[in-house]
Amino acid sequence: MPAGAVSLIGLLNPVVGTALGVAFAHEAFGPAQALGVLLVIGGVVLGQRVARPRKAAPVGPVQPTPERGMTMAR
């Protein structure tokens, strides 16, 4: 995975913290928390879609070189 995509997954920390707080510390979970969770997850999903690398256009035929193996011709 690219570094940008992995860093976006780290933004789920508040969601996990909220879930653990509700499950184990019996913290309140209301509409404000639900909205926050949806916003965080939505942001991560949108960020993942943007962070995907696009395929580069082909430059030319591949030319083998003995010292470095296969490289793109320029």
N, C-alpha and C positions, 0 to 999 in steps of 0.2 A: 504494500500500500504506500502511496506517496505520503510524505511528511505532512502535507496540508490536510489530507483526509484524516490521518491519525490524530492530529492536533484538534480537529473538530470533535472527535469522539470524547476527548478530555473535557469538553464543555458539558457533558452529561453528568458531571460530578454533583451539581446541585439537585438534579432529579434523583440520583441514587441516595443522596443525603436525606432528601425529603421522604423518600420511600422507607428508608431505614428508621428515620425518626417516627414516622407514623406506625410502623410495624412493631418496633421494639421499645420506644419511649412514649408511646401513646400520645404523640403530639397531634394537635388539631390539623385537619386537612379540609379546607373550605374552598369556596369559589376562587379566591385570590391565588391559592396555591395551585389549583387545577389550571387556571389560566397561565400561571408561570411555567408549569410543566409543559403545557401545550406550546407555549412560545419557544421554550428552549429546544424541545424536540423538533418543532418546525424549523427553527434556525439551523439545527444540525443537519436535517434532511436537505434543506435548500443549499447549505454549504457543501454537502457531499456531492450534490449534483453539479455545482459549479466547479468543485475541486478536481473533477475527473479530467485527466489529460485528453486532449484531442489528438487524433492521428495526424501526423505531419504529411504533407504532400511529398510524393516521391521526388528525389532530386535527380536521379539518373540511374544508369545501370550499375550494378555492383561489380567492382573490379578487385580481384584478389591481389594482395601484395605479400611477398614471402616473409617480410619481417614483422608485419602486424596482422596478418590474416585478412579477413574480408573487411573492406571499407567502401564507403560511398564515393563514386567518381565525382569530381568537381569540375 
